[in-house]
Amino acid sequence: MKFLTPLTRFRLIIMAITSYTILSCQSDYQKMEAKELASGNIENELFLGLELGMSQKTFYEKCWKMNGEGILTNGPTELSVEYQVEMPSSLPTKMRFYPKFKDDKIYQMPVDYTYDGWAPYNKELSVENLRKDVVNLYESWYGQGFIEVKSEDGNQVVFVKVDGNRRTRIFKKNLSTVRVEILDLRVQRELEENTE
């Protein structure tokens, strides 16, 4: 039986402490992301039959068809699609979206939500209530499991969930709007690696 020298024992203890510290310092979000990406699961579903990885041509064809059926309309800006979404609260709400493409395929879908008739004095239509409503909507679509993440100064609160490759973030964009950003983490990482 071979005994470890005091120096070797010391090094092993330092390595164990360092490993434990690194793992325990990971935020809940970082742990969630690492676990989900390691799972190998692929989740491309967005909403209304749209998906991450869908070609630009197919996106336009599907939107054109839904526009003809009266489901979707043109949004207020040149590049936006508008949908009158049914919210868990039943409050009339507009959903506006337009994807970002990489290699002619959807990799990110920013979506803005606003209550119809929003006014700063109407507490029922506050952005805080809207954010709760949007979180409930996405939990009905993607399942439970959104976690709350705060910025270091506590000014920004984001609700986030990772399902395989799909990350969904929900946060207040301004006084009347909640933004949802859904993206394919695999493509995001590829883009980040290419900019380094």
Secondary structure, DSSP 8 states (H G I E B T S, - for coil): -----HHHHHHHHHHHHHHHHHHHHS-HHHHHHHHHHHHT----B-STT-BTT-BHHHHHHHHHHHHHTTSEEE-SSTT-EEEEE--TT---EEEEE--EEETTEEEEEEEEEEETT--TT-GGG-HHHHHHHHHHHHHHHH-S--EEEE-TTS--EEEEEEETTEEEEEEE-SSS-EEEEEEEHHHHHHHHHHH-
